[in-house]
Amino acid sequence: MFTVPPVREATLATIDPVAMAVWDVPLFVLASAIAATGQRTAVIVATAWTVAVTVFLGLFAVVTMTAGWGAVLMTAAAAASVLACLVILHGSVPTHWLMVGPFRIRPAPAGASVGRHVGATAGQIVVFWGLALGLVPALLVWVETRWMLHVPLPAGVRITGIVLFVAASTVGLWSGAVMSTHGDGTPLPIATARRLVVGGPYRFVRNPMAVAGITQGIAVGLMLSSWIVVLYAVCGSVVWNAAIRPHEERDLEARFGEQFRRYRIQVRCWVPRLTPVPIDQSAASPVGASAE
């Protein structure tokens, strides 16, 4: 980075690499070496320094409209450092920390009317779509522009994004309607369905709202001609699949037992079936078995 002028300009711009190295060598390089011996304090120091540099470089890139690639690379480095720190300090990534607030799993109140569930689901959709598909992408596009990383895409790509967004939104609304009218609850974990829902889009894929949401995020990125928004959607799918989904499925198995296990065998998580899974109307659960 220091010796190749184009790389140095793209990642550090006018920042003095020597001044940066004076701090980086002891607080990251040496701290990382000490952390390899099992010193927990060194792990924390190296991670904190990485995060601090990331924040500084991000703000520097916003103000000066330079060093954008350095900000991107440091963001990735900080994320990896935080994950490594958590693994070293806790033995694994404590994903249960994410299951708080609206993501805390709790069945919906017993006896609530279908209308109440439908209303709650509609409110959830407005809030989460507004934040995840509106506010956050708008902020990312602004940052992408300030970091001078915006790459215009052909008009055809934007049209594809619009088509994808409409299709994914239709699936998302369909999923929410089925969950709230047949599941005695809502899609949100804090008021999750009291009954296992195997109907509508849930007969084709286990998590249609997640599939729809990720597709919507990618579609928004295409419509906005923003590769960072597309990356944001893809990263969101990884976080949801690795950190949120296991907790949700353990809860479903604990509450619905064999009924959910049979459904999990028949219906894949991400790839929809070509034909809907058969339903045993008397048991309100899938019949037969087929491997994923």
C-alpha positions, 0 to 999 in steps of 0.5 A, a space after each residue: 500500500 505504501 509503495 504503490 502510488 495508485 493504491 496508496 492514493 485510492 486507500 489513504 489519499 493525503 494521509 501520511 502512511 508513516 504517521 499511520 504506521 507509527 500507531 498501526 504497528 504497535 496497536 494492531 500488528 504487535 497487539 495481534 501477535 501478542 493476542 496469538 499467545 492468548 492475551 485477551 487484553 491484546 485482542 481487545 486493543 487490536 480490535 478497538 484500534 481497527 474499529 477506531 481507524 475504520 471510523 476515522 477513515 470513513 469520516 475522512 472519506 466523507 469529508 474529503 471525497 477521497 480514500 473511499 476504497 480504504 474506507 471499504 477495506 477497513 470496514 471489512 477488516 473491522 467486521 472480521 476483527 470484531 468477529 475474531 474478538 468475539 470468538 476468542 473471548 467467548 469461544 464462539 460468536 454469541 448470536 443470541 445477543 441479536 435475539 433482543 428487542 423485536 427479534 426476541 422470540 415470544 408467541 403472540 398473545 393468546 386469543 388475539 383476533 385475526 384483525 389484530 394480527 393483520 394490523 400488527 403485520 401491516 405495521 411491521 411491514 411498513 416499519 421494516 420496509 421503510 428502514 431496511 429498504 428505504 432509509 438504509 439504502 438511501 444512506 448507503 448511496 449517499 456514502 457511496 457517492 461521497 466516497 466516489 465509488 458510485 458506478 452507474 449501471 445501464 438502464 436495463 439493470 434498473 428495469 430488472 430491479 423494478 421487476 424483481 422488487 415488484 415480484 419480491 414485494 408480492 411474495 412478501 405481502 402474500 407471506 405476511 397475509 398468510 402468516 397473520 390469518 392462519 398462524 395466529 400471530 405475526 412474522 415478527 419474532 416478538 409476536 410469532 405465530 402460535 401455529 405452524 403455517 404450511 400454506 401459501 408461499 410456505 408450501 414452496 419455501 420455508 422462509 418466503 419473507 426472508 427470501 423476499 426481503 433479500 431479493 427486495 434489497 438486491 432489487 433496490 440496489 439495482 434500481 439505485 445503481 448501487 453495488 454497496 446496497 446490493 452487497 448490504 442485501 447479500 450480507 444481510 442474508 448471511 447474517 440472517 441465515 447464520 445468526 437468526 435462522 438457527 434460533 428461530 428453527 430451534 424454537 419452532 422444533 421445540 414448540 411443534 416437534 415432529 410436525 416441524 421436522 417433517 416440514 423442514 425435510 420437505 421444504 428447503 430454506 432458500 430454494 423454492 420447490 417447483 410444486 407445493 408440498 402436499 398438506 394433510 388437512 386433518 393434521 394441518 401438516 405436510 404428508 410424505 417425505 422427500 429429501 432436500 
